[in-house]
Amino acid sequence: MLDPATLRKARRHLGSADPILARLIERVGPRPRELRRGGSAFAHLARAILGQQISGAAARAIAGRLTSRFGWPWRPEELLATPEADLRLLGLSRQKAAYLRDLAASTRDGLRLDRLGRLPDERVIEALTVVKGVGRWTAEMYLIFRLGRPDVFPLDDLGIQTAMKRAYGMRGRPKKERLRRIARAWRPYRTVACLYLWRSLELPT
């Protein structure tokens, strides 16, 4: 769990292991991107599905409409009771609406999201990716923002790729193997490095 003591240890480790990240941490300050949001396990996973393949701003706008309609945390029975056409009016694509309703049905029918916190990271990913619409990226967002796991590196996240390209002065699209190689020095606190990288996208260039 990413408690304050773990965050302090992570900052010390990252600062000594990677001078570029050390400068970025100094610019951002002691508080990186927000770690956790209140709400149920279902609501967290639904929010992660919502954020797939769209910008953070677009995801926040749609999430805000859903919260205005249903309150927070979102509940599976409410999503199942809402016609797809109404979900589409809130900004969801047909595919996203189907994914959220499928997750709601799976939760209603016995998917025990509350038990995932007992499993190691890869087992959590395996358990979640059997749900329609949940890929590795979505499972990694759940590991980070719901379970607070300290050493997750979502390599396919566009924000991480963009932030690393900027911070490390890369030209062109970053090669994943290079990103993976850089991130090795961050273990066992890759999550914290990513929180700082996401936050760095809000800083002036």
N, C-alpha and C positions, 0 to 999 in steps of 0.2 A: 504494500500500500504506500502511496506517495504522501506520507505525512510530512510535517515541516522538518523533522530531523533528517528524513531521507532526502528531502530536497536540498538541505544544506550539504550533506555528504555528496550528492550528485553534482552540485555546483563546484565544489572543491575538486572532485575527480575530473570533471569535464574541463575545467579551467586549466588544470595541469596537463591533461592529455592532449589538448588541441588548442593551440594559441589563437587560431581564427575564431573558434567557438568561445574562447575566453573573452575576446574583444566584443563579440556579439552579446554575451551575457552581461558584460559591463554596461553596454548601451541600453539593453532592455531593463536591467535592474533585477532585484531579487524575486519579483513576482512574474512568472511567465504567463502563458495562456492559461485561462481557468481550467482547473483539473476535472471538477465534477459538477454535475447539475443534479438538483433534487428530482425525485420521481421514481417510478417503478422501473424494474428491469425491462418490461415490455416497452415502456415509453422511450427508454434510452435506445433500444435496438430499432424501434420504429423511426426514431430521429436519425439514426445512422443510415438506415435505408433511404430515408428522404434525401440525405446529403449526397447520395451517389451521383457522380458524373455531372454535377452542377456546381456553380460557384457558391462560395460560402454565403454571399449576400442573398442569392436567390433562395438557398436553403433556409436561411433565417426568415426571409419574407414569407415563404410558404408555411414554415413552422409557426410563425406568428398568427397566420390566419387559422390554422388548425387549433391552436391554443385558444384563440378568441371564440371559436365555435364549440370546442369540447372541454376547455379548461386544461389544466396540467396537474397530474400526468394524464396523458391520453390513455383510454381504457379500451381493451379489445372489443368488448361488447358494443361500445358506441361506434367504433369503426365498422363493425359487421352490420350494424343496424342502419348505416348511412348508405344510400344508393351511390353507385359509382359516379353517376352524373353530378351529384352534389360534391363529391370529393374532387372531381375534375374542376368544378367552379372555384375551388379553393386553391387551384394552381397545380394539382398533381397530374402528371401524365397518366394515360391509361395503364401503362406498365407499372408505374409506382403505386397507383391505387390498387392494382391487383396484388402487388407484393405485400402491401400493408394489410390488406384483407386476408391474404394467405397466412401471414404471420399471426394475425389476430385469431384466425381459425385454429392454427397449430397450438397457440397458447391456450385457447379454450379447450382443446381436445387433449391436453396433457403434456405439452412441452414445458419442462420445469426449468425456466430461466433462473430461478432463485438458487439452483444447485450448481450453477456454472462456476461460481467463485471458489469452489473446492478443487477445481481441476487445474492442471498446468496449462500454460498458454496454448500449446499446440492442440491439446485435447479440447479446449474451449473453441478454437477455430474449427476443428473437425465437427463438433456438435452443432455449431451455428450454421455452417455452410451446407447442411442438409436441408435447411429452410429455403424455400423458393425465394430468389432475389437477394440472398445473403452470400456474398463472396468474401474472399480473404480480407479485402480492404474494410468492409463493413464490420467483420469480426474483429479486426485490429482496432477500429475505433471504439468498439465495445470494451475491448481489453483496456484501452487507455482511459476512456472517459467514464466508464461505469465501474470497472474493477480496479482501476488505478494501478495496473501492472507497470513496473519500473523499466522494463527492458524490451519495449516493443518498437520496431522500426518499420513503419508502413511505406515500403519502398515505392509502391505504385501511387502514392498520394501526390497529386499535382502541386499542392502547396509546398510540400517538402522538397520536391524536385526544383521548384522555382526558387525557394529560399536558399538551397544549397548552391544552385547555379550562381546566384547573386553573391553569396558570402564567399565562395571559393573562386570567383572570377572565371567561371567556365564559359566557353563559347559554344553556341549551338545547344542542342538538346543533350542534357547530361546522360552519360552511359550508366546504366544501372550498376554494372560491376564496379565502376569508380565510386559511386555513391555508397555501395555496400562496403567497399574497402575503407573509405573515410570513416564510416560509422563503426568499424570494428574497435577503434580506440575509445569509443564512448561507452562500451559495455562496462558494467551492467546497468547503465542509466540512459539507454538510448531514447526512452520515452521522454525524459526531461530535456534532452537535446532537441527533440522534435517540438516540444512545447515552446522552447526558445526560438526555434526556426520559424514556426508558424507566427509567433508574436513579432518576429523581425520583419515580416511582410507589411506590418503597419507602420514601420519606421520610415522616415524620409531617406531616399537613396543619396 
